[in-house]
């Protein structure tokens, strides 16, 4: 089963060809990061226009790299939610037209389900059930993945996502956009006990998270130092910030996997690339005898191969759409 998959929810345009949900024949990604860096964040209108400019070319390149033709495509999968609405619409419109022209099924894929499925590409032995810690630029979720397409959200952030918090921290420290990678790099040179930063608990909801207090605390520290002229060790602040993020994520994910008794924990999304979070997950999983799956760095960020992987299982479950498929800025993962 050959799936052409499409991803355009934020600032990466991507088209892939994936066989049977597990084998990537081509994974074409165009990152718009340089277009947005000058503004310090993603500009939605620029993102949409750029997707339109490159999406057809990426599909042609994917077919050429895989040595396949349009007639070989059995289905088209597309990331239809959540994301920047104009950006998502480009991918959805493209996928609909390709599916209609080829007369093949159209498969809508939730973007975060795609992030989780990136692990199926890296770990052929991985199968549900497992607990997933899905941490990206727009979402922070702890999910009970009962089966490939049957899942239940156990906890979510009440406000900012972990990735958003990395990006704001980078911005206030003048580290550029996107912020996760430079904060990660600087943190490695700092002391994580230099600044006591808050790790929020949500009363009565042990798996829910909140990152807005942490974000505000970092911003206030930086502004205060600017106003008083005090020297601020940016590496120490980054290390302390990462420690707080990790303390908000790792114990919750471990508690969920132990409560459900699956013995398997999966990480997913852009923030799963963070070296502190990866190291803490590895330590905690090892100590608890839990098998940990963390995507390789190239599969943590947005890509279309992960959409093709999840698309395969959605197709097997009969989750297809007609040409009236819409794009959504937000959509529940377990709807
Ligand atoms: O999953 P992703 O590529 O896009 C969404 O689906 O949202 O995640 C992007 C987020 C950004 O906030 C970026 O700063 C963050 O992932 N990120 C990182 C690292 N690399 C990317 N955060 C922490 N450490 C990293 N090494």
Boltz pocket constraint, residues with backbone or C-beta under 6 A from the ligand:
constraints:
  - pocket:
      binder: B
      contacts: [[A, 10], [A, 115], [A, 135], [A, 136], [A, 137], [A, 138], [A, 139], [A, 162], [A, 163], [A, 164], [A, 166], [A, 167], [A, 178], [A, 179], [A, 180], [A, 181], [A, 184], [A, 269], [A, 270], [A, 271], [A, 272], [A, 273], [A, 274], [A, 275], [A, 300], [A, 301], [A, 302]]
      max_distance: 6.0
